[in-house]
């Protein structure tokens, strides 16, 4: 009875809504229904969150991005180690010893400062080149992860907006069913309606209440997911979101399927990394085949020694040549192992290109479908708008009117249009990511 008492107060609000709509047909239809529910979340954040702000907040919050950055830092250290092979190295040689010679004890202690530098190493560029290629691939992978993160943020941002729009529709239906149940209650009290009719309307109202509770739970869940990906506490979540303007996505030219596939095979980040890995392995194979292990080092030594003291304080220069003799089984095994790795990557590239082609086709077909649906829903929304205008006019003139149904149909079409638009944008971004294009 309390619910019915509250709902009796809603009828004047409908008239107020019609007046406002006459003044401005784009005025929001949500707020006159908000009085129905005491459980609707109260949004109190003074500054609503935009999509651009959300992307900026979540820019550095991805754990995957952070881990990839650590991989890059590790690879930079490996590069420094590889480049340091030709650095001048200094060492201190210290020995306290006694030498036996013809039964006379000879002091063989010495202290030397030793400088050494690698002058030539046949395969010196291999480690540096491999480390550099690894860093380039890791940085590309990092940029790809950041783009994927942005798409995920967009998806969760859109989900919050959609669930809020869904609640509008649910509340409108609840208002209408509650008013209908109230009217039947009045008729029942004067014996103009049966108990069966009354229970039917009350059951519909309770079902709409259940839908409202379910959508409100979805509001909490969607906001929690958005807060999670932005790296903020749920208590600090952004409740008010600004609906982004995305119509420019639909004005962008559509590339042909063949062109998109060519771009994907040329620009796809993952595919580029795989080709670079293959090129690096082939370079390593060639380097190993031409590597005879020749290493030339120069050294300088100066110091004091207890034995042959006349040489103390004099520079001692030397050049060391190292070159293995005979067959190097280790080198042959390394070449064989690298050959297997190269074959594996070639097979992976073929398989990835097949999957990539299929994914591009799927996204391209989906985009075309969503673009056509967008046109249909835009036309439907115009129809729903005009139909609601007519239903409103009939209601004002106290003629028979289905204004309640017209109102819910209009709001539901707005929801479907927004959802289709968001789906189009996400699909467009995913296709741009695959083809390496800038959205």
Phi, psi and omega per residue, in radians:
X1 nan -0.610 3.132
X2 -1.096 -0.746 3.126
X3 -1.065 -0.727 -3.128
X4 -1.174 -0.618 3.103
X5 -1.104 -0.748 3.116
X6 -1.123 -0.699 -3.088
X7 -1.194 -0.445 3.099
X8 -1.114 -0.410 -3.126
X9 -1.455 -0.083 -3.063
X10 -1.441 -0.493 -3.085
X11 -0.959 -0.774 3.083
X12 -1.081 -0.508 3.137
X13 -1.185 -0.540 3.100
X14 -1.123 -0.762 3.090
X15 -1.065 -0.714 3.094
X16 -1.074 -0.702 3.110
X17 -1.069 -0.727 -3.120
X18 -1.141 -0.625 3.115
X19 -1.137 -0.817 -3.140
X20 -1.098 -0.660 -3.116
X21 -1.182 -0.570 3.089
X22 -1.120 -0.696 3.124
X23 -1.237 -0.640 -3.107
X24 -2.669 1.784 -3.023
X25 -1.226 -0.170 3.103
X26 -1.664 0.118 3.106
X27 -1.116 2.475 -3.120
X28 -1.062 2.516 -3.102
X29 -1.859 0.123 -3.024
X30 -1.469 -0.646 -2.856
X31 -1.273 -0.478 3.131
X32 -1.264 -0.264 3.121
X33 -1.661 -0.215 -3.026
X34 -1.142 -0.361 -3.134
X35 -1.189 -0.254 -3.126
X36 -1.147 -0.559 -2.951
X37 -2.093 2.291 3.043
X38 -1.605 -0.046 -3.091
X39 -1.802 -0.063 -3.129
X40 -1.138 2.359 -3.087
X41 -1.117 2.308 3.108
X42 -1.574 2.084 -3.111
X43 -1.594 2.066 -3.029
X44 -2.124 0.075 3.129
X45 -1.218 2.163 -3.050
X46 -1.172 -0.610 -3.099
X47 -1.933 1.872 3.128
X48 -1.066 2.674 -3.101
X49 -1.608 2.251 3.066
X50 -1.620 2.888 3.122
X51 -1.123 -0.693 3.129
X52 -1.092 -0.706 3.118
X53 -1.156 -0.695 3.127
X54 -1.093 -0.734 3.121
X55 -1.120 -0.655 3.136
X56 -1.230 -0.697 3.132
X57 -1.109 -0.745 -3.078
X58 -1.507 0.128 -3.029
X59 -0.997 -0.789 -3.044
X60 -2.011 0.418 -3.065
X61 -1.702 -0.175 -3.086
X62 -1.267 2.248 3.086
X63 -1.152 -0.616 3.119
X64 -1.115 -0.704 3.119
X65 -1.138 -0.736 3.136
X66 -1.114 -0.734 3.126
X67 -1.150 -0.657 3.114
X68 -1.157 -0.615 3.090
X69 -1.135 -0.641 3.076
X70 -1.126 -0.652 3.090
X71 -1.094 -0.730 3.113
X72 -1.093 -0.754 3.128
X73 -1.071 -0.698 3.104
X74 -1.131 -0.718 3.123
X75 -1.148 -0.601 3.084
X76 -1.122 -0.659 3.076
X77 -1.139 -0.730 3.099
X78 -1.049 -0.687 3.114
X79 -1.128 -0.742 3.117
X80 -1.083 -0.682 3.105
X81 -1.115 -0.759 -3.139
X82 -1.136 -0.663 -3.130
X83 -1.299 -0.336 -3.089
X84 -1.425 -0.019 -3.118
X85 -1.083 -0.487 -3.104
X86 -1.759 0.163 3.089
X87 -1.258 2.637 3.058
X88 -1.269 2.190 -3.078
X89 -1.955 2.322 3.136
X90 -1.997 2.478 3.132
X91 -2.561 2.783 3.109
X92 -1.981 2.123 3.088
X93 -1.800 2.114 -3.122
X94 -2.274 2.251 3.139
X95 -2.432 2.286 2.996
X96 -1.978 1.901 -2.996
X97 -2.602 2.829 3.096
X98 -2.249 2.240 -3.135
X99 -1.901 2.352 3.059
X100 -1.614 2.167 3.117
X101 -2.534 2.013 -3.109
X102 0.930 0.771 3.075
X103 1.140 0.156 3.054
X104 -1.858 2.256 3.124
X105 -1.304 2.219 -3.128
X106 -2.075 2.264 3.099
X107 -1.266 2.091 -3.104
X108 -2.007 0.536 3.130
X109 -1.393 2.658 3.097
X110 -2.754 2.818 3.033
X111 -2.422 2.127 -3.102
X112 -2.309 2.506 2.900
X113 -1.726 2.212 -3.020
X114 -2.101 2.264 3.052
X115 -2.006 2.319 -3.102
X116 -2.424 2.451 3.133
X117 -2.512 2.321 3.069
X118 -1.314 2.110 -3.117
X119 -1.588 -0.570 -3.111
X120 -2.696 2.347 3.022
X121 -2.485 2.084 -2.951
X122 -0.999 -0.636 -3.062
X123 -1.932 0.598 -3.003
X124 -1.181 -0.557 -3.053
X125 -1.380 -0.214 -3.050
X126 -1.090 -0.890 -3.110
X127 -1.129 -0.703 3.134
X128 -1.141 -0.796 -3.124
X129 -1.099 -0.753 3.137
X130 -1.101 -0.755 3.141
X131 -1.132 -0.709 3.136
X132 -1.132 -0.750 3.116
X133 -1.122 -0.667 3.131
X134 -1.116 -0.698 3.132
X135 -1.148 -0.756 3.121
X136 -1.039 -0.789 3.130
X137 -1.123 -0.717 -3.134
X138 -1.131 -0.677 3.116
X139 -1.188 -0.673 3.077
X140 -1.105 -0.741 3.122
X141 -1.112 -0.643 3.106
X142 -1.104 -0.803 3.117
X143 -1.084 -0.650 3.124
X144 -1.162 -0.727 3.113
X145 -1.104 -0.665 3.127
X146 -1.149 -0.665 3.094
X147 -1.168 -0.718 3.093
X148 -1.098 -0.666 3.107
X149 -1.105 -0.729 3.126
X150 -1.073 -0.719 3.117
X151 -1.112 -0.706 3.116
X152 -1.117 -0.718 3.090
X153 -1.087 -0.791 3.116
X154 -1.016 -0.760 -3.113
X155 -1.066 -0.804 -3.115
X156 -1.262 -0.576 3.068
X157 -1.093 -0.805 3.126
X158 -1.114 -0.650 -3.133
X159 -1.048 -0.667 3.127
X160 -1.157 -0.770 3.130
X161 -1.083 -0.750 -3.098
X162 -1.158 -0.704 -3.125
X163 -1.199 -0.534 3.048
X164 -1.173 -0.718 3.092
X165 -1.157 -0.639 3.105
X166 -1.106 -0.648 3.116
X167 -1.128 -0.642 3.091
X168 -0.992 -0.836 3.141
X169 -1.085 -0.763 -3.131
X170 -1.097 -0.737 3.137
X171 -1.156 -0.657 3.083
X172 -1.100 -0.777 3.121
X173 -1.126 -0.661 3.114
X174 -1.129 -0.717 3.115
X175 -1.067 -0.782 -3.113
X176 -1.158 -0.817 -3.126
X177 -1.136 -0.610 3.114
X178 -1.193 -0.699 3.088
X179 -1.118 -0.735 3.102
X180 -1.090 -0.721 3.094
X181 -1.136 -0.635 3.102
X182 -1.137 -0.748 3.117
X183 -1.105 -0.741 3.117
X184 -1.138 -0.617 3.083
X185 -1.060 -0.745 3.106
X186 -1.105 -0.750 3.114
X187 -1.143 -0.645 -3.137
X188 -1.135 -0.633 -3.117
X189 -1.201 -0.376 3.097
X190 -1.934 0.336 3.056
X191 1.117 0.508 3.048
X192 -1.719 -0.107 3.122
X193 -2.415 2.571 -3.130
X194 -1.469 2.890 3.103
X195 -1.151 -0.553 3.108
X196 -1.097 -0.778 3.126
X197 -1.105 -0.700 3.138
X198 -1.109 -0.827 -3.137
X199 -1.115 -0.609 3.107
X200 -1.077 -0.831 -3.135
X201 -1.167 -0.675 3.118
X202 -1.151 -0.634 3.102
X203 -1.134 -0.712 3.113
X204 -1.097 -0.716 3.122
X205 -1.089 -0.785 3.136
X206 -1.117 -0.617 3.085
X207 -1.130 -0.695 3.096
X208 -1.169 -0.593 3.059
X209 -1.096 -0.708 3.118
X210 -1.100 -0.696 3.115
X211 -1.137 -0.664 3.112
X212 -1.090 -0.788 3.134
X213 -1.072 -0.702 -3.140
X214 -1.120 -0.771 -3.129
X215 -1.182 -0.647 3.100
X216 -1.109 -0.625 3.050
X217 -1.143 -0.656 3.089
X218 -1.141 -0.610 3.079
X219 -1.022 -0.790 -3.140
X220 -1.114 -0.785 -3.103
X221 -1.120 -0.794 -3.114
X222 -1.123 -0.678 3.126
X223 -1.209 -0.618 3.094
X224 -1.125 -0.701 3.126
X225 -1.169 -0.674 3.100
X226 -1.153 -0.772 3.115
X227 -1.067 -0.662 -3.120
X228 -1.113 -0.789 -3.092
X229 -1.294 -0.392 3.085
X230 -1.477 -0.141 3.108
X231 1.297 0.551 3.132
X232 -2.123 2.782 3.106
X233 -1.214 2.624 -3.137
X234 -1.056 -0.625 -3.138
X235 -1.107 -0.428 -3.131
X236 -1.750 0.258 -3.049
X237 -1.070 2.602 3.041
X238 -1.464 1.894 -3.114
X239 -1.409 -0.643 -3.124
X240 -1.653 2.138 3.122
X241 -2.055 2.475 3.093
X242 -1.550 2.154 3.128
X243 -1.180 2.075 -3.067
X244 -1.256 2.670 3.065
X245 -1.604 1.991 -2.994
X246 -2.147 0.231 -3.077
X247 -1.113 -0.432 -3.112
X248 -1.132 -0.378 3.097
X249 -1.087 -0.590 -3.064
X250 -1.390 -0.235 3.119
X251 -1.612 -0.087 -3.124
X252 -1.294 2.470 -3.126
X253 -1.150 2.546 3.118
X254 -1.679 2.148 3.057
X255 -1.344 2.730 3.097
X256 -1.258 2.830 -3.118
X257 -1.097 -0.733 3.133
X258 -1.094 -0.696 3.133
X259 -1.164 -0.693 3.126
X260 -1.131 -0.703 3.114
X261 -1.128 -0.752 3.113
X262 -1.075 -0.756 3.122
X263 -1.111 -0.664 3.135
X264 -1.149 -0.763 3.131
X265 -1.162 -0.457 -3.111
X266 -1.574 -0.691 -2.936
X267 -1.953 -0.160 -3.096
X268 -1.035 2.240 -3.041
X269 -1.067 -0.831 -3.118
X270 -1.073 -0.720 3.139
X271 -1.171 -0.678 3.095
X272 -1.093 -0.719 3.119
X273 -1.116 -0.711 3.132
X274 -1.130 -0.751 3.100
X275 -1.110 -0.675 3.138
X276 -1.168 -0.698 3.093
X277 -1.088 -0.724 3.125
X278 -1.122 -0.758 3.124
X279 -1.101 -0.687 3.133
X280 -1.123 -0.719 3.139
X281 -1.159 -0.730 3.114
X282 -1.113 -0.655 3.094
X283 -1.137 -0.681 3.102
X284 -1.128 -0.688 3.122
X285 -1.074 -0.832 3.133
X286 -1.103 -0.672 3.131
X287 -1.139 -0.726 3.137
X288 -1.156 -0.646 -3.127
X289 -1.148 -0.607 -3.100
X290 -1.675 0.125 -3.089
X291 -1.672 2.061 3.095
X292 -1.824 0.178 3.036
X293 1.290 0.408 -3.121
X294 -1.354 2.197 3.100
X295 -2.358 2.211 3.108
X296 -2.063 2.230 -3.132
X297 -2.219 2.464 3.038
X298 -1.890 2.551 -3.127
X299 -2.503 2.652 3.081
X300 -2.268 2.391 -3.133
X301 -2.380 2.369 3.091
X302 -2.586 2.414 3.139
X303 3.056 -2.782 -3.105
X304 -2.083 2.546 3.082
X305 -2.500 2.581 -3.129
X306 -1.337 -0.436 -3.094
X307 -1.780 2.312 -3.072
X308 1.002 1.100 -3.035
X309 -1.170 -0.298 -3.137
X310 -1.135 -0.272 3.131
X311 -1.605 -0.076 -3.128
X312 -1.061 2.464 3.098
X313 1.387 -0.009 3.139
X314 -1.681 2.501 3.067
X315 -1.270 2.440 3.082
X316 -2.136 1.989 -3.094
X317 -1.780 2.594 3.130
X318 -2.753 2.691 3.044
X319 -2.215 2.268 -3.130
X320 -1.917 2.310 3.064
X321 -2.039 2.215 3.116
X322 -2.139 2.224 3.084
X323 -2.688 2.082 -3.135
X324 -1.168 2.619 3.107
X325 -1.856 2.530 3.100
X326 1.435 -3.000 -3.136
X327 -1.331 2.418 3.108
X328 -1.795 1.724 -3.119
X329 -1.097 -0.574 3.138
X330 -1.086 -0.713 3.125
X331 -1.140 -0.750 3.129
X332 -1.119 -0.658 3.102
X333 -1.171 -0.680 3.109
X334 -1.107 -0.717 3.119
X335 -1.115 -0.753 3.138
X336 -1.108 -0.731 3.130
X337 -1.132 -0.732 3.110
X338 -1.141 -0.615 3.092
X339 -1.080 -0.719 3.096
X340 -1.118 -0.734 3.124
X341 -1.095 -0.694 3.128
X342 -1.110 -0.755 3.113
X343 -1.093 -0.722 3.128
X344 -1.081 -0.740 3.139
X345 -1.174 -0.675 3.098
X346 -1.054 -0.719 3.088
X347 -1.163 -0.691 3.115
X348 -1.111 -0.669 3.125
X349 -1.124 -0.776 3.116
X350 -1.060 -0.784 -3.140
X351 -1.147 -0.727 -3.128
X352 -1.134 -0.690 3.133
X353 -1.131 -0.643 3.080
X354 -1.106 -0.818 3.129
X355 -1.153 -0.665 -3.140
X356 -1.115 -0.748 3.117
X357 -1.064 -0.731 3.129
X358 -1.157 -0.707 -3.136
X359 -1.181 -0.689 3.094
X360 -1.085 -0.760 3.125
X361 -1.067 -0.804 -3.125
X362 -1.062 -0.812 -3.126
X363 -1.175 -0.671 3.131
X364 -1.112 -0.773 3.094
X365 -1.129 -0.695 3.119
X366 -1.106 -0.721 3.115
X367 -1.063 -0.799 3.126
X368 -1.075 -0.712 3.122
X369 -1.135 -0.798 -3.118
X370 -1.147 -0.599 3.119
X371 -1.151 -0.688 3.100
X372 -1.205 -0.696 3.103
X373 -1.095 -0.639 3.119
X374 -1.041 -0.744 3.109
X375 -1.114 -0.756 -3.124
X376 -1.123 -0.770 -3.121
X377 -1.212 -0.570 3.070
X378 -1.111 -0.739 3.079
X379 -1.137 -0.733 3.128
X380 -1.097 -0.683 3.132
X381 -1.121 -0.686 3.069
X382 -1.059 -0.736 3.115
X383 -1.111 -0.813 -3.140
X384 -1.084 -0.613 3.134
X385 -1.136 -0.843 3.131
X386 -1.144 -0.683 -3.135
X387 -1.133 -0.694 3.109
X388 -1.152 -0.613 3.068
X389 -1.055 -0.774 -3.133
X390 -1.169 -0.754 3.124
X391 -1.103 -0.628 3.110
X392 -1.147 -0.731 3.129
X393 -1.106 -0.744 3.111
X394 -1.108 -0.658 -3.131
X395 -1.168 -0.695 3.135
X396 -1.156 -0.575 3.141
X397 -1.539 0.142 3.121
X398 1.028 0.596 3.009
X399 -1.654 2.946 3.107
X400 -1.074 2.225 -3.046
X401 -2.548 2.466 3.035
X402 -1.816 0.828 -3.051
X403 -1.056 -0.623 3.141
X404 -1.072 -0.858 3.129
X405 -1.139 -0.681 3.131
X406 -1.096 -0.672 -3.141
X407 -1.147 -0.820 -3.128
X408 -1.170 -0.635 3.116
X409 -1.144 -0.685 3.116
X410 -1.110 -0.834 -3.126
X411 -1.140 -0.678 3.136
X412 -1.142 -0.642 3.098
X413 -1.183 -0.652 3.044
X414 -1.035 -0.725 3.113
X415 -1.100 -0.831 -3.121
X416 -1.095 -0.656 3.132
X417 -1.148 -0.766 3.123
X418 -1.132 -0.746 3.137
X419 -1.090 -0.751 3.126
X420 -1.130 -0.674 3.110
X421 -1.121 -0.760 3.125
X422 -1.143 -0.721 3.104
X423 -1.070 -0.681 3.128
X424 -1.110 -0.789 -3.107
X425 -1.113 -0.782 3.136
X426 -1.102 -0.754 3.121
X427 -1.116 -0.711 3.112
X428 -1.079 -0.771 3.137
X429 -1.135 -0.693 3.118
X430 -1.128 -0.717 3.118
X431 -1.169 -0.692 3.096
X432 -1.103 -0.628 3.109
X433 -1.148 -0.723 3.140
X434 -1.173 -0.653 -3.064
X435 -1.607 -0.037 3.121
X436 1.251 0.386 -3.122
X437 -1.702 2.756 3.081
X438 -1.551 2.138 -3.110
X439 -1.061 nan nan
